[in-house]
Amino acid sequence: MNAAAIAHPGTAPSNGARARALLQQACGLQVSEAAAERAVRERLAARGVPDVFDGAGVGDYLDHLTGPELAALIELVVVPESWMYRDPDAFVAAATFVKARLAQRPQRQVRILSLPCAGGEEPYTMAMALSEAGIAADACRIDAMDLSSVALARARVGWYTRNAFRGHALGFRERHFSVAGNGYQIDAALRDQVTFVQANILTIDAAASAGRYDVIFCRNLLIYFDATTASAAAAVLRTLLADDGMLLGGYAEVPAFCANGFMPLRLPGAFALQKSAPAPAPLTASAEAPAGRARAGVPPRRAPPPARAPVTAPATLAPVAALLAQARRQADAGDYRGATTSCQALLDSAAPGLADQHAADAYYLLGLVADIERNSSAADDYWRRCVYLQPDHYEALCRLALLSELGGHAARAAVLRQRAARVFQRQQAHKGTP
Ligand SMILES: C[S@@+](CC[C@H](N)C(=O)[O-])C[C@H]1O[C@@H](n2cnc3c(N)ncnc32)[C@H](O)[C@@H]1O
């Protein structure tokens, strides 16, 4: 996507729109124009450029945005949020898998990748899980990659505040950390087990390391990408993963992986996947999206479950579906105001063709827009309305769970996650996939 792609016909894109497009092009992250504009302002202030956002200075800044300055701008929009033992079942599944692999091939080191690793919480947790499973440190190699140099610098130090330790089962902290100031320092032996490397998943030379990893963690990254970018990232992971390897995704990301060359492994609570064969064709635009463009920040959607099939005649349905498709296109193009207006028009219309399912989809989209605009409480409200109308709306359940998790409501997050997992399993069973 380039800046021109988001201009309205006949008008030049605003600097905010250009900044947003440049960021998405560089690292795949979808941010709102407002967030992109805020980040540029912050960089301009740091560089002593007068704060006139629509002035020539900004245009000039965006025209020459490369290298270290682009990296500095990206640092302002990444979300390096993570904590130790985030979704603990994933580490149980990975340690069990590693043990089995070592039993099969004791002479070969098992290779594990955490991408993205944020501040190191995920790869260090893997190192702890291996140690607690009695697996020798030199039996495995753990690589950890992230786009953010700031997060990686934190990871290499291995010092964490209380924020990295959530939930009640914190016995591991006593075993693997020592108190240091007002935080906790990871043991040197564990720290030395992880190799940190700065990398952008979209530009990694995957072919050079094809099949290198037995286990890959890629959690809570695809949720920030649009469908086209998620597809590109999944292709990289497919190449990096051994044919008999295991991928651990975030629970909201399983459908995106399944649409891009992976299939679920039935491990409770772990959201584990394996490669499906053969390699999938590159993602093409969905029927509802204009050519060459994927839908707004949403993993490719499942077909609606049969029990909730539309109840209206196609003739009445058409305008409702068209309005929803328009809203998706607008959100996809970064026209969040337009998308909101279209969704509201749909919800206000009380059209006879307005089935619960369409209203639910409109609320889901409104939630996505609110989330991109960093309005968590509005997003929460919209997604709740969505699941009220369509209790098996998998994506909304996942998004709500993630919001709860980030808001520190672990118990609510767990309930929503379990609900999402049940919906997902039902859908898989219905599709008859293994
Ligand atoms: C929410 S954290 C996820 C960390 C960890 N996997 C977890 O689930 O707790 C997302 C991370 O993705 C990184 N990131 C964003 N875009 C990336 C890209 N294109 N390539 C690699 N890492 C990226 C960010 O820097 C951030 O640290």
The ligand as a Tripos MOL2 file, in Angstrom:
@<TRIPOS>MOLECULE
LIG
   27    29     1     0     0
SMALL
NO_CHARGES

@<TRIPOS>ATOM
      1 C1          1.8800   -7.3860   21.5030 C.3       1 LIG1
      2 S1          3.5820   -7.7490   21.2270 S.3       1 LIG1
      3 C2          3.5450   -9.5010   21.2260 C.3       1 LIG1
      4 C3          4.6450  -10.0990   22.0690 C.3       1 LIG1
      5 C4          4.5090  -11.5920   22.3870 C.3       1 LIG1
      6 N1          4.5470  -12.4060   21.2000 N.3       1 LIG1
      7 C5          3.2550  -11.8640   23.1540 C.2       1 LIG1
      8 O1          2.3020  -12.4250   22.6020 O.co2     1 LIG1
      9 O2          3.1930  -11.5240   24.3430 O.co2     1 LIG1
     10 C6          3.7240   -7.2750   19.5250 C.3       1 LIG1
     11 C7          5.1670   -7.0550   19.0680 C.3       1 LIG1
     12 O3          5.2070   -7.1030   17.6380 O.3       1 LIG1
     13 C8          6.3100   -6.3350   17.2140 C.3       1 LIG1
     14 N2          6.1550   -6.0760   15.7800 N.ar      1 LIG1
     15 C9          5.2830   -5.2380   15.1760 C.ar      1 LIG1
     16 N3          5.4370   -5.2760   13.8500 N.ar      1 LIG1
     17 C10         6.4180   -6.1770   13.5930 C.ar      1 LIG1
     18 C11         7.0300   -6.6470   12.4090 C.ar      1 LIG1
     19 N4          6.6470   -6.2020   11.2060 N.pl3     1 LIG1
     20 N5          8.0290   -7.5520   12.5220 N.ar      1 LIG1
     21 C12         8.4210   -8.0070   13.7310 C.ar      1 LIG1
     22 N6          7.8820   -7.5880   14.8950 N.ar      1 LIG1
     23 C13         6.8810   -6.6900   14.8250 C.ar      1 LIG1
     24 C14         6.2220   -5.1190   18.1050 C.3       1 LIG1
     25 O4          7.4500   -4.4420   18.1870 O.3       1 LIG1
     26 C15         5.7940   -5.7250   19.4490 C.3       1 LIG1
     27 O5          6.8880   -5.9360   20.2860 O.3       1 LIG1
@<TRIPOS>BOND
     1     1     2 1
     2     2     3 1
     3     2    10 1
     4     3     4 1
     5     4     5 1
     6     5     6 1
     7     5     7 1
     8     7     8 2
     9     7     9 1
    10    10    11 1
    11    11    12 1
    12    11    26 1
    13    12    13 1
    14    13    14 1
    15    13    24 1
    16    14    15 ar
    17    14    23 ar
    18    15    16 ar
    19    16    17 ar
    20    17    18 ar
    21    17    23 ar
    22    18    19 1
    23    18    20 ar
    24    20    21 ar
    25    21    22 ar
    26    22    23 ar
    27    24    25 1
    28    24    26 1
    29    26    27 1
@<TRIPOS>SUBSTRUCTURE
     1 LIG1         1 GROUP 0 **** ****
